[in-house]
Amino acid sequence: MAHLPSAEDGEEPGISMVELLEAQEERQLDAAAVLGAADDTSCTYDQGYVKRQALYACMTCCPADGGKLAGVCLACSYHCHEDHDLIELYTKRKFRCDCGNSKFTQNICKLLKEKLPENPENEYNHNFRGAYCTCHRPYPDPEDSIEDEMIQCCICEDWYHGRHQGSNVPPGDDYAEMICGECLPKHKLLAYYMGYAVTTVKAEDSKDAVDVEKSSGKTAHEEEKVEPRHTEDCSDETDFKVKEKTLSINTEEPKEKDEVVKVNGAVENKLSGCKLDVLKKQELPSGAVFLPDQWRKQLCTCEACKAKYKNEGILFLLDDEDTVAFYEESGKSHHQSHSAAPAQRELEALSSLDRVTRTEMVHEYNTLSSSLRDYLRKFAENKKVVRDEDIREFFSQLEANKKKRPGSSIQLFCK
């Protein structure tokens, strides 16, 4: 495998072309995980309330201080709001594209014009204003110098700073989902399942511990909340303690003729069919709870419990396809099934080249990448939109400069 000379040799550092292709594939997989199998040419409105999809909030059409909350699908973000100030919302469940409805008084949907004035089943939170967490700050936050991960609650789908959920976040491989401290008190039925948690967090006092440290030393909020992992170490003097995983089983004698059995690794009362007969209700933590993969499988699915989930608006917890993990894996699988052949052709073409040619190609790629970043930086600094003619001008100039360099033998750009 050919590599460019290292910077220690006084030459430009580089990577192998195989590594470059692998890095490109990894970036594409990350994008596919978020976008799923979304069509970037067709509005999703006709699909109704999509189970889960990537969404965007347009601050140009619905400003944060305007009182109207709305979300648009991927295709509409490209075709109807291409020059607008968009906020990426990652994914939301059961949402129907709002583009062009009554909330967009100055902008029609170019892809699908026949739409109802509103989508009454859509749910919105402060994410649609560009605010997140209990601190109600934007992400990324230009006034917050503390590096911290953002974790999405699997119920309300808001994003939270790890340090604002009351404790050190467990290692990413140790948990699959998080339920925030805002949602837990609303769903006391979940108290029966706290024993399955990786960790739960309990506040030792009522001190407010969710202020964002700013460079000015001021706090970021004074109000209560009204929707790609790193961890942040907390001080030993933290006001919170982690309670290790425990599974409590009701020690009371089962009713006559009742039989306790195991179902999918969980206990269940065979006569009533309800797991709550044998699970002991625990105290809900005042902070977040971090849950392992497949924890939803432990939820009781008897008719009485299903009715409770429905009344509390969390019936989706019983849907295996509701999780972000399922959505992301589906997106990656869709991408791989449609891109395996082109990627293989690229690698085969690369392997047929000699060492010198491969090295020169990597050098040309690095030159292109560096030049394009410098060129686009001017537009970002001046807040100018990059037009088609600007890109054509860039490549024309790059080609002209390339012809001036002696010994240039690889033609990378097509006219």
Buried (B, 14 or more C-beta within 10 A) or exposed (E): EBBBEEEEEEEBEBBBBBEBBBEEBEEBBBEBBBBBBBEEEBBBBEBEBBBBBBBBBBBEBBEBEEEBBBBBBBBBBBBBBEEBEBBEBBBBBBBBBBBBBEBBEEBBBBBBEEBEEEBEEBBBBBBBBBBBBBBBBBBEBEEBEEEBBBBBBBBBBBBBBBBBBBBBBBEEEEBBBBBBBBBBEEBEBBBBBBBBBBBBBBBEEEEEBBBBBBEEEEEBBEEEBEBEEEBBEBEEEBBBEBBEBEBEEBEEEBEEEEEBEEBEEBBBBBBBBBBBBBBBBBEBBBBBBBBBBEBBBBBBBBEEBBEBBEEBEBBBBBEEEBBBEBBBEBBBEBBBEEBEEEBEEBBEEBEEBEEEBBBBBBBBBBBBEEBBEEBBEEEEEEEEEEEEEBEEEBBEEBEEEBEEEEEEEEEBEEE
